[in-house]
Amino acid sequence: MYSRVLTRLRLIIAEVADVRSHVVTINTYFQDDLKLSKNDLKELGKRIEDEFDIKLPKKVFTEFNTVGEIVGLIEAERGR
């Protein structure tokens, strides 16, 4: 399940960040590595919520900085 979530998430992130999906790894930082703006992060949050049918906390990208952290959050939310 973990790798399936990561695969789907990588595609979403790559599209929002306008990068190739192979650039996005479990250790990728949204702001430091991908240079995502606040608007990009808002869009990413909406896309994640739609794709995985979950509700993210309002300041999710303040507390969760890497792709791996978001994968863990998605898994936890879907497990409820």
C-alpha positions in Angstrom: 0.0 0.0 0.0 2.8 2.4 0.9 4.4 2.2 -2.5 1.1 2.7 -4.2 0.4 5.8 -2.3 3.9 7.1 -3.0 3.6 6.4 -6.7 0.3 8.3 -7.0 1.6 11.1 -4.8 4.7 11.5 -6.9 2.7 12.0 -10.0 0.6 14.7 -8.4 3.6 16.5 -7.0 5.4 16.3 -10.3 2.5 17.9 -12.1 2.1 20.7 -9.5 5.8 21.4 -9.3 6.3 21.0 -13.0 9.1 18.5 -12.7 9.6 14.9 -13.8 8.3 12.4 -11.4 11.7 10.7 -10.9 12.9 13.9 -9.3 10.3 13.4 -6.5 11.6 10.9 -3.8 10.6 10.0 -0.3 13.2 12.5 1.0 12.2 15.4 -1.3 11.4 18.6 0.6 8.5 20.6 -0.9 10.0 24.1 -0.4 13.7 23.5 -0.2 14.0 21.0 -3.1 10.9 21.8 -5.3 10.6 25.5 -4.4 6.8 25.3 -4.2 5.1 28.6 -3.5 2.2 29.0 -1.0 -0.3 28.8 -3.9 1.4 25.6 -5.2 1.1 24.1 -1.8 -2.6 25.0 -1.6 -3.1 23.4 -5.0 -1.1 20.3 -3.9 -3.2 20.0 -0.8 -6.5 20.1 -2.7 -5.2 17.5 -5.2 -4.1 15.2 -2.4 -7.5 15.5 -0.7 -9.3 14.8 -3.9 -7.0 11.9 -5.0 -7.0 10.1 -1.6 -10.4 11.2 -0.3 -9.0 12.6 2.9 -9.1 15.9 4.7 -5.7 17.5 5.5 -5.0 19.8 8.4 -5.0 23.5 7.3 -1.3 24.0 7.9 -0.2 20.6 6.7 2.8 21.8 4.8 4.1 23.8 7.9 4.3 20.6 9.9 5.0 18.1 7.2 8.0 19.1 5.0 8.9 16.0 3.0 7.1 13.6 0.6 7.7 10.8 3.0 5.9 12.6 5.8 2.9 13.3 3.7 2.8 9.6 2.6 2.7 8.7 6.3 -0.1 11.2 6.9 -2.1 9.8 4.0 -1.7 6.3 5.2 -2.8 7.3 8.7 -5.8 9.2 7.5 -6.9 6.4 5.2 -6.5 3.9 8.0 -9.1 5.6 10.1 
